[in-house]
């Protein structure tokens, strides 16, 4: 018996093709053939919950864009894998190079803005917030904010709470845990919550990178790590141009370890370790 024939719901090539088309249209994410089993597993849960018997019944609910199912569909498909201080060299660069540069006399407004695009459940923006608090003293003299966005509304709700089971804090040093997290007690034992001094720095917002962006910037730094890997090359190039529009000359765009910008983009120069500087 094949895997296809043993499945609860029939999942045809046409079903998968329609789903891929919907996903790339709504999110810009290009699903490879290797994602077929993942797509089936995640959407089969929706069919069960809705009492449907086939994908041909389910897909029209998504295509109509009516009700909550279009959003639930995207939440089910998008992948959320993250950890605190992932690719730590980027946070070291932020602490030792980028922030000191921004704090120099040229920053008359004493304003710093950082965007975490594709923030998932929150470890990236909270890691950024820890570095900010360590580098820039909490003071009314400095206006510092982090915008954290993601497509998935469910995962954003988790990020906003800032509550994590303790083993999710493996990348956080003991000293940082003591300063920046409150251990849960009683029914919350085994968890920790980000302290208010971190949470007050971050605004969490739902954002589809393929649609219009309400923010106008400028941002000093944009983290877009392990996000563009899901997009095809033309979509990546459009995103790079849109990021450039929100960065001043000298602003930094930081990509993930498996991502890169082609040499055809003249609005950025490579600075090493997947950090790109906006140029004129």
Order of alpha helices (4+ residues) and beta strands (2+ residues): alpha-alpha-alpha-alpha-alpha-alpha-beta-alpha-beta-alpha-beta-alpha-beta-beta-alpha-beta-beta-alpha-beta-beta-beta
